[in-house]
Amino acid sequence: MCGIIGYIGKRSTKEILLDSLELLEYRGYDSAGIALFPEGENEPIVRKIAGRVSNLREVCKDVTDESCAGIGHTRWATHGGVSDANAHPHHHGKVTLVHNGIIENYKELIKEYDLKGKLLSETDTEVAASILDHFYDGDPEKAIKETVNVLKGTFAFAILFSDQPGKIYAVRNVSPIVVAMTDHGALLASDVAALGVHAKEYAFLPEYHIACLSSKGILVHDEKKHEVPLQLMTIDWDTSRGGKGGYPFYMEKEIHEQPDAIKDTVSPHIVNGKTSFAEEGIPDSLFRENQNIVVIACGTAMHAGLIGQQLFHTLANIHTDVAIASEFTYTNPVIKPGTLVIAVSQSGETIDTLEAIKFAKKKGAKVLSIVNVKGSTIADNSDYCIYTHAGPEIAVASTKAFTSQASVFYLLAIHAARLNGLLSTEEVSHYLDELTRVPEIISQILEKKSIVQKMTNKFLSHDQAFMIGRGLDYSLLLEGSLKLKEISYIHSEAYASGELKHGTIALITDGIPVVALVTQSALASKEYSNIREVQSRGASVLLITRDSLYKDMNIPEEDTFILPEMDDLFMTFPAAVVMQLIAYYTSFAKGYDVDKPRNLAKVVTVE
């Protein structure tokens, strides 16, 4: 889950590494470090420290900018606690490296290579550095190949050798490495987000291929030492654009970017008033021949899948299951002929989702992925891929990625229903019109965000909260509850309202905040009864509803947010933005770092 950067070129290596690590800090921020290899020196200069990149800047003030090569790292702790010693880079002999991933057999390697008592840290990474140094005899590629052959697990390494000045080596398995050549030098990173400031094109390093970055360019060799050309892709967004754009946190900026993100995701797939995925090469037969769908995803992406599940049921009459990716391969999933697997991942690198994809393909399923990063590992391992156009999302708590993923599910469900003759031309037109209205509706919500901010006062004096809803509202509240937990540290649980009386209502006490989401017309009267149940137990209800349903709710205006009117099926979008704002303003009011919540990282590349 860690962030990796490497640079060799004409500009200040130190400043490029530090600036890039700040862009990658969402991948981990327990500790950070850099290694700089100045010309004429015998080995790299290493600076590392527990804490944020801002702490690293302080300890790097005395380091010269005149370095020809350097690597950097921001860590999310796995092996070993948060300490200076466990921070990367790790140095052993002639090897200095940074690492993303997990070396599963590091304990066995310590014993096999007699490393006990010789290591300065608790990390699996230092074990890898020691073994690489053990094999190193002056031939970097030979030593790297011998090292990765004894490693079990996932890894992305960026490596400096003390007798190879002016060169950075890299190799990976599962965990990503991207490379780019610019007019001022060569770069590598664990995420394209670090490259957009400098480069217009990038390439993913294939697994077990070895890259060598130098002032002459980027050379890649496969396992048989054959030179492999880079498969370049265009970076169609600039990570640096406006920074936070005047907002105090990236999360608020990204909430405001949702109208454009959804528009850019949806508009290419509406052609002549119909859904179309011709640009992705997705055949119509995929939805005519596969009448069973399994969505695999984690966290926020899984919640987008739950919305997709109801859409496929309601519009396309296709049986759809949603599986937690980390559980999928261990629960004997039923994958029969005619099963389509839809994998959802913002980064395209989520390892649990990737492993689930590989398992499903072995069972004979076709895989369609929904991701935000071109050329990512999940995209590469899928039969078909639909890219969202959310652009870089820096805040750990996902917002625009979620609504962009949801918008793809709306398109797919309408598409499948149309192909299977379940929607008339008029119905297709109506649903697509509603989908294209979403950006405008979200903008209306954002104009009234101060109302949400006032409503969040209910949460500030409590350490727990509940959320209740039915149907699509319940699916959306699962995401809203996760957001509140992630960044405000309030214990929040979402429940299908009808389940309250089966145990949960025992937890409702005087003054406890309960968010009631009521947008589904057919379920409003039942939800009204559930609201009364929690009110009678002393709950302080915060109501989110639409004007046409509010008159029956008997909740004070100051405790109510009225959503713009849309078709029932599309009310998830305005409701999602309100839930994001609730979490954001609660965290903000409590004085927390909204973008970097404790114990969390953005991209999960370890199981």
C-alpha positions in Angstrom: 0.0 0.0 0.0 3.1 2.2 0.1 4.2 4.9 -2.2 7.3 4.6 -4.3 9.1 7.2 -6.4 12.4 7.2 -8.3 14.0 9.9 -10.4 17.2 10.5 -12.4 17.6 13.7 -14.4 18.6 17.3 -14.7 16.4 18.8 -12.0 16.7 18.7 -8.2 16.3 15.0 -7.3 15.5 15.8 -3.7 12.7 18.2 -4.5 11.1 15.9 -7.1 11.2 13.0 -4.6 9.7 15.0 -1.8 7.1 16.6 -3.9 6.1 13.3 -5.4 5.9 11.6 -2.0 3.4 14.2 -1.0 1.2 13.3 -3.9 1.6 9.6 -3.0 1.1 10.1 0.7 -2.5 8.8 0.5 -1.0 5.4 -0.1 0.6 5.4 3.3 1.8 8.0 5.8 3.2 6.3 8.8 6.8 7.1 7.8 8.8 8.3 4.8 12.3 8.3 3.5 14.6 9.0 0.5 17.9 7.9 -0.8 20.0 10.3 -2.9 23.1 9.1 -4.8 25.3 12.2 -5.5 27.8 12.1 -8.3 31.2 11.1 -7.1 30.0 9.4 -3.9 30.5 5.8 -3.0 27.0 5.1 -1.7 23.6 6.8 -1.4 22.7 9.2 1.4 19.6 7.9 3.3 17.2 10.1 5.3 14.1 8.5 6.8 11.8 9.2 9.7 8.5 8.1 11.3 5.7 10.5 10.5 4.6 12.5 7.4 6.5 13.7 4.4 6.6 17.2 6.1 8.7 15.6 8.8 11.0 14.1 6.1 11.5 17.6 4.6 12.9 18.8 7.8 15.5 16.1 8.1 16.5 16.5 4.5 17.4 20.2 4.7 21.1 19.5 5.1 21.2 17.2 2.0 22.6 18.6 -1.2 20.4 18.9 -4.3 23.2 17.7 -6.6 22.3 14.1 -6.9 22.1 12.1 -10.1 19.7 9.4 -8.9 17.3 8.9 -6.0 14.4 6.8 -4.7 11.8 7.6 -2.1 9.1 5.9 -0.1 6.0 6.7 2.1 5.0 3.7 4.3 1.8 2.1 5.5 3.1 -0.2 8.3 2.7 -4.0 7.9 5.8 -5.7 9.2 7.1 -3.9 12.2 5.7 -0.8 14.0 6.0 2.8 13.0 9.6 3.8 13.7 12.6 5.4 12.0 14.3 2.1 11.8 11.4 0.4 10.0 11.0 3.3 7.5 12.3 2.8 4.0 14.7 3.0 2.2 16.6 0.0 3.7 20.4 -0.3 3.1 22.5 -3.5 3.2 26.0 -3.8 1.7 25.9 -2.4 -1.8 22.1 -2.4 -2.0 19.6 0.4 -1.1 15.9 -0.2 -1.9 12.3 0.7 -1.2 9.5 -1.8 -1.4 5.7 -2.0 -1.7 4.1 -5.4 -1.0 4.5 -8.3 1.4 7.3 -10.9 1.4 5.4 -13.9 2.8 8.4 -16.1 3.4 10.7 -13.6 5.1 11.0 -15.6 8.3 12.1 -18.7 6.4 14.6 -16.5 4.5 16.1 -15.1 7.7 16.9 -18.7 8.8 18.0 -19.9 5.4 20.4 -17.0 4.8 21.5 -16.7 8.5 20.3 -13.2 9.0 19.2 -13.4 12.6 20.9 -10.7 14.6 22.1 -8.9 11.5 19.0 -6.9 10.7 18.4 -3.4 12.0 14.6 -3.3 11.5 11.6 -5.6 11.9 10.6 -5.4 8.2 10.4 -8.0 5.5 11.9 -5.4 3.2 15.3 -5.4 4.9 15.4 -9.1 4.5 14.9 -8.6 0.7 17.7 -6.0 0.6 20.0 -8.4 2.5 19.3 -11.3 0.1 19.8 -9.0 -2.9 23.2 -8.0 -1.6 24.0 -11.6 -0.9 23.5 -12.5 -4.6 25.1 -9.3 -6.0 28.4 -9.8 -7.7 28.4 -6.7 -9.9 25.6 -7.8 -12.3 22.4 -6.0 -11.1 19.9 -7.9 -13.3 21.4 -11.3 -12.5 21.2 -10.5 -8.7 17.6 -9.2 -9.0 16.5 -12.3 -10.9 18.1 -14.6 -8.4 16.5 -12.7 -5.5 13.0 -12.6 -6.8 13.2 -16.4 -7.5 13.5 -17.1 -3.8 10.8 -14.6 -2.7 7.1 -15.5 -2.1 4.5 -12.8 -2.0 4.0 -9.5 -3.7 6.6 -6.8 -4.3 7.6 -3.7 -6.2 11.2 -2.7 -5.7 13.2 0.4 -6.7 16.9 -0.2 -6.2 20.2 1.6 -6.0 23.5 -0.2 -6.2 26.5 1.5 -4.7 28.8 0.7 -7.6 26.1 1.6 -10.2 25.9 5.5 -9.9 23.4 7.1 -12.3 21.1 4.1 -12.5 17.9 3.0 -10.8 16.6 -0.6 -11.1 13.1 -1.8 -10.6 11.2 -5.1 -10.6 7.7 -6.1 -9.5 5.2 -8.9 -8.9 1.5 -7.8 -8.6 2.3 -4.5 -6.8 2.5 -1.9 -9.5 5.4 0.1 -10.9 4.9 2.8 -13.6 7.7 4.5 -15.6 7.9 7.7 -17.6 10.4 9.6 -19.6 10.4 13.4 -19.6 12.4 16.1 -21.2 14.4 16.4 -18.0 14.8 12.8 -16.9 13.3 9.4 -16.1 10.8 8.6 -13.4 9.3 5.5 -11.8 6.5 5.4 -9.3 3.9 3.1 -7.7 1.1 5.2 -9.0 0.6 7.4 -12.1 -0.6 10.1 -9.8 3.0 11.0 -9.1 3.9 11.3 -12.8 1.2 13.7 -14.1 3.1 16.7 -12.9 6.1 15.9 -15.2 5.0 13.5 -17.9 2.4 13.2 -20.6 2.9 9.4 -21.2 3.6 6.5 -19.0 3.9 2.7 -19.1 3.3 -0.1 -16.6 6.3 -2.3 -15.9 5.3 -5.9 -16.7 5.6 -8.5 -13.9 9.1 -9.9 -13.4 10.6 -7.6 -16.0 13.5 -5.5 -14.9 13.7 -1.8 -15.7 16.9 0.3 -15.7 16.5 4.0 -15.5 19.4 6.2 -16.5 20.1 9.6 -18.1 20.0 7.8 -21.5 16.4 6.6 -20.9 14.5 3.5 -19.7 15.6 0.0 -20.7 13.3 -3.0 -19.9 14.3 -6.6 -20.1 12.1 -9.7 -19.7 13.0 -12.8 -17.8 15.1 -14.1 -20.8 17.0 -10.8 -20.9 15.3 -9.7 -24.2 14.7 -6.0 -24.5 11.0 -5.1 -24.3 9.6 -1.9 -25.7 7.5 0.2 -23.4 3.7 0.2 -24.1 3.0 3.9 -23.6 -0.3 5.3 -22.5 -1.4 9.0 -22.3 -1.9 10.7 -18.9 -5.1 12.5 -19.6 -5.2 14.5 -16.3 -2.7 16.6 -14.4 -2.2 15.6 -10.8 -1.0 19.1 -10.0 -4.0 21.0 -11.4 -4.7 23.6 -8.8 -3.6 21.5 -5.8 -6.5 21.7 -3.4 -8.1 24.4 -5.5 -8.6 26.7 -2.5 -10.4 24.0 -0.4 -8.9 23.1 3.0 -8.8 19.4 2.0 -8.7 17.4 -1.1 -11.9 15.5 -0.1 -14.0 18.7 -0.3 -12.4 19.5 -3.7 -13.1 16.0 -5.0 -16.7 16.1 -3.7 -17.1 19.2 -5.9 -15.5 17.5 -8.9 -18.3 14.9 -9.0 -20.5 16.6 -11.6 -17.6 16.7 -14.1 -16.4 13.2 -13.2 -19.9 11.7 -13.8 -20.5 13.6 -17.0 -17.1 12.5 -18.4 -17.8 8.9 -17.4 -21.4 8.8 -18.8 -21.4 10.9 -21.9 -19.2 8.7 -24.1 -21.6 5.8 -23.6 -24.7 7.5 -24.8 -24.8 7.5 -28.6 -27.9 8.6 -30.6 -30.0 8.2 -27.5 -28.9 4.7 -26.7 -26.3 3.1 -24.5 -23.1 2.0 -26.2 -19.9 0.3 -25.2 -18.6 -0.1 -28.7 -15.5 2.0 -27.8 -14.5 -0.7 -25.3 -15.2 -3.5 -27.7 -17.8 -5.0 -25.4 -20.1 -7.2 -27.5 -23.9 -7.1 -27.0 -23.8 -10.9 -26.6 -22.1 -10.4 -23.2 -25.4 -9.4 -21.7 -27.6 -11.6 -23.8 -25.7 -14.8 -23.2 -24.7 -14.2 -19.5 -27.8 -14.1 -17.3 -26.0 -14.4 -14.0 -23.7 -11.7 -12.7 -21.3 -11.7 -9.8 -19.8 -8.4 -8.7 -16.5 -8.6 -6.8 -15.1 -5.6 -5.0 -14.0 -4.2 -1.6 -15.1 -1.4 0.6 -16.6 1.6 -1.3 -16.4 -0.2 -4.6 -18.5 -3.0 -3.2 -21.1 -0.5 -2.1 -21.3 0.7 -5.7 -21.7 -2.9 -6.6 -24.7 -3.3 -4.2 -26.4 -0.4 -6.0 -25.6 -2.2 -9.3 -27.1 -5.4 -8.0 -30.5 -3.7 -7.4 -30.4 -2.0 -10.8 -29.7 -5.3 -12.6 -32.6 -6.9 -10.7 -35.0 -4.0 -11.2 -34.3 -3.1 -14.8 -32.7 -6.1 -16.5 -34.1 -9.1 -14.5 -30.6 -10.5 -14.2 -29.7 -12.5 -11.1 -26.8 -10.6 -9.5 -24.7 -11.4 -6.4 -22.2 -9.1 -4.7 -19.1 -10.8 -3.2 -16.5 -9.3 -0.9 -13.4 -9.9 -2.9 -11.3 -11.0 0.1 -13.8 -13.7 0.8 -14.6 -14.7 -2.8 -12.0 -17.4 -3.4 -12.5 -19.0 0.0 -16.3 -19.5 0.0 -16.7 -21.9 -2.9 -18.5 -19.4 -5.2 -20.8 -20.9 -7.8 -19.4 -19.9 -11.2 -21.5 -21.6 -13.9 -21.5 -21.2 -17.7 -23.3 -17.9 -18.4 -21.8 -16.1 -15.5 -20.3 -12.6 -16.0 -18.0 -11.3 -13.3 -17.9 -7.5 -12.9 -14.8 -6.4 -10.9 -14.7 -2.9 -9.4 -11.6 -1.1 -8.3 -10.7 2.5 -8.3 -6.9 1.9 -8.6 -7.1 -1.3 -10.6 -4.5 -2.7 -8.3 -6.6 -4.0 -5.3 -5.0 -7.3 -4.7 -8.0 -9.1 -3.2 -10.0 -8.1 -6.3 -7.2 -9.2 -8.6 -6.9 -12.6 -6.9 -10.7 -13.0 -7.2 -10.6 -12.2 -10.9 -7.9 -14.9 -11.5 -10.0 -17.4 -9.6 -13.1 -16.6 -11.6 -11.3 -16.8 -14.9 -10.0 -20.3 -14.0 -13.6 -21.2 -13.4 -14.5 -20.1 -17.0 -16.1 -16.7 -16.2 -15.8 -13.7 -18.5 -14.6 -10.7 -16.5 -15.6 -7.1 -17.1 -13.7 -4.6 -14.9 -14.6 -1.0 -13.9 -11.5 0.9 -13.0 -10.1 4.4 -13.0 -6.5 3.8 -14.1 -5.6 2.8 -17.7 -3.3 -0.1 -18.0 -3.7 -1.2 -14.4 -3.2 -4.8 -13.4 -6.9 -5.5 -13.0 -7.6 -4.0 -16.4 -4.9 -6.1 -17.9 -6.3 -9.3 -16.4 -9.9 -8.6 -17.5 -11.6 -9.6 -20.7 -13.2 -6.2 -21.0 -12.7 -2.9 -19.2 -14.7 0.2 -18.7 -12.7 3.2 -17.4 -14.3 5.8 -15.2 -13.1 9.3 -15.7 -12.8 10.5 -12.2 -9.2 11.7 -12.5 -6.9 11.5 -9.5 -8.5 11.1 -6.1 -6.1 12.0 -3.4 -8.2 11.9 -0.3 -8.3 8.4 1.3 -12.1 8.5 1.6 -13.4 7.9 -1.8 -16.1 10.3 -3.2 -16.0 10.9 -6.9 -14.7 7.5 -7.6 -17.7 6.0 -5.9 -20.3 8.0 -7.8 -18.4 7.4 -11.1 -18.5 3.7 -10.5 -22.2 3.8 -9.7 -22.9 5.7 -12.9 -21.3 2.9 -14.9 -23.6 0.4 -13.2 -26.6 2.5 -14.2 -25.4 2.5 -17.8 -24.8 -1.3 -17.8 -28.2 -2.1 -16.2 -30.0 0.1 -18.8 -27.8 -1.4 -21.6 -28.6 -5.0 -20.5 -32.3 -4.3 -20.1 -32.4 -2.6 -23.5 -30.6 -5.5 -25.2 -32.9 -8.1 -23.6 -36.0 -6.2 -24.7 -37.1 -5.3 -21.1 -37.2 -1.5 -21.7 -39.1 0.4 -24.4 -37.5 3.1 -26.4 -39.3 5.7 -24.3 -38.2 4.1 -21.0 -34.6 4.0 -22.2 -34.8 7.7 -23.1 -36.3 8.5 -19.7 -33.6 6.7 -17.8 -30.8 8.2 -19.8 -32.3 11.7 -19.4 -32.3 11.2 -15.7 -28.7 10.0 -15.7 -27.6 13.0 -17.7 -29.3 15.2 -15.2 -27.2 13.9 -12.3 -24.4 16.4 -12.6 -26.8 19.3 -12.5 -28.6 17.8 -9.5 -25.3 17.3 -7.6 -24.4 20.9 -8.2 -27.7 21.9 -6.6 -26.8 19.9 -3.5 -23.4 21.5 -3.3 -25.0 25.0 -3.4 -26.8 24.0 -0.2 -23.9 22.4 1.6 -24.0 24.9 4.5 -27.3 23.3 5.5 -25.5 19.9 5.8 -22.7 21.5 7.8 -25.2 22.8 10.4 -26.9 19.5 10.7 -23.7 17.7 11.6 -23.7 19.3 15.0 -25.7 16.3 16.1 -22.7 14.0 15.8 -20.1 16.1 17.6 -21.1 15.1 21.1 -21.6 11.4 20.4 -19.2 8.5 19.7 -21.8 6.4 17.8 -24.5 6.9 15.3 -27.0 4.8 13.3 -28.4 5.0 9.8 -31.6 3.5 8.6 -33.2 3.1 5.2 -34.8 0.6 2.8 -34.0 -0.7 -0.7 -31.6 1.5 -2.6 -31.5 3.9 0.4 -30.0 1.1 2.6 -27.3 0.3 0.0 -26.4 3.9 -0.1 -26.3 4.2 3.7 -23.7 1.4 3.9 -21.4 3.7 2.0 -22.4 6.8 4.1 -21.8 4.9 7.3 -18.4 3.8 6.1 -17.5 7.4 5.3 -18.4 8.6 8.8 -16.4 5.8 10.4 -13.4 6.4 8.1 -12.7 10.0 8.7 -14.6 11.1 11.9 -13.9 7.9 14.0 -17.5 7.7 15.1 -18.8 4.2 15.4 -21.6 4.2 12.8 -23.8 1.4 11.6 -26.3 1.3 8.7 -29.3 -1.0 9.0 -32.2 -2.0 6.8 -35.0 -0.3 8.7 -37.1 -3.4 8.9 -34.3 -5.1 10.9 -34.4 -2.6 13.7 -37.0 -4.7 15.7 -34.9 -7.8 15.4 -32.2 -6.6 17.8 -30.7 -3.3 16.8 -33.3 -1.1 18.5 -31.9 -2.2 21.8 -29.0 0.1 21.1 -31.2 3.2 20.6 -31.0 5.5 23.6 -31.8 9.1 24.4 -30.1 11.6 22.1 -28.3 9.1 19.9 -28.1 10.4 16.3 -30.0 8.4 13.7 -29.8 9.3 10.0 -33.0 8.3 8.2 -32.8 8.3 4.4 -36.2 8.3 2.7 -36.2 8.6 -1.1 -38.1 5.6 -2.4 -41.8 6.4 -2.8 -43.0 2.9 -2.5 -41.2 2.4 0.8 -41.8 5.8 2.4 -44.8 4.8 4.6 -42.9 1.8 6.0 -39.8 4.0 6.7 -42.1 6.5 8.4 -43.0 3.8 10.9 -39.4 3.0 11.5 -38.6 6.6 12.2 -41.3 6.7 14.8 -39.9 3.6 16.4 -36.5 5.2 17.0 -38.0 8.5 18.0 -40.1 6.9 20.7 -36.8 5.5 22.2 -35.3 9.0 22.3 -33.3 9.0 19.1 -32.3 12.4 17.6 -33.3 11.9 13.9 -31.6 13.6 11.0 -33.8 13.2 8.0 -32.7 13.2 4.3 -35.7 13.0 2.0 -37.4 14.6 -1.0 -40.0 17.3 -1.0 -42.8 15.0 -2.2 -42.3 12.7 0.8 -41.4 15.2 3.5 -45.0 16.3 4.4 -45.7 13.0 6.1 -42.5 12.8 8.1 -43.1 15.3 11.0 -39.4 16.1 11.5 -38.3 19.7 12.2 -36.9 21.6 9.2 -33.6 22.3 10.9 -33.1 18.5 11.2 -34.0 17.8 7.5 -32.3 18.1 4.2 -34.6 18.2 1.2 -33.2 16.5 -1.9 -34.0 17.6 -5.5 -36.6 15.4 -7.2 -35.5 12.7 -9.5 -36.8 9.3 -10.5 -36.6 6.9 -7.5 -33.9 4.9 -9.1 -31.6 7.9 -9.4 -32.0 9.3 -5.9 -28.8 7.6 -4.8 -26.7 10.3 -6.4 -27.9 13.3 -4.5 -28.2 11.2 -1.4 -24.6 10.1 -1.8 -23.3 13.6 -1.9 -25.2 14.6 1.3 -23.7 11.6 3.1 -20.2 12.5 1.9 -20.7 16.1 3.2 -22.0 14.8 6.6 -18.8 12.8 7.0 -16.6 15.6 5.8 -18.0 18.3 8.0 -18.1 16.1 11.0 -14.4 15.2 10.6 -13.6 18.9 9.8 -15.4 20.1 13.0 -13.6 17.6 15.1 -10.3 18.9 13.9 -9.1 15.8 12.2 -6.9 15.4 9.0 -9.8 14.7 6.7 -7.6 13.5 3.8 -5.5 11.1 5.8 -7.5 9.2 8.4 -5.6 7.1 10.9 -4.6 3.5 10.0 -5.9 3.7 6.4 -4.3 3.9 3.0 -5.9 4.5 -0.3 -4.6 1.6 -2.5 -4.7 -1.8 -0.9 -2.1 -4.1 -2.5 -1.6 -6.5 0.4 -4.0 -9.3 1.3 
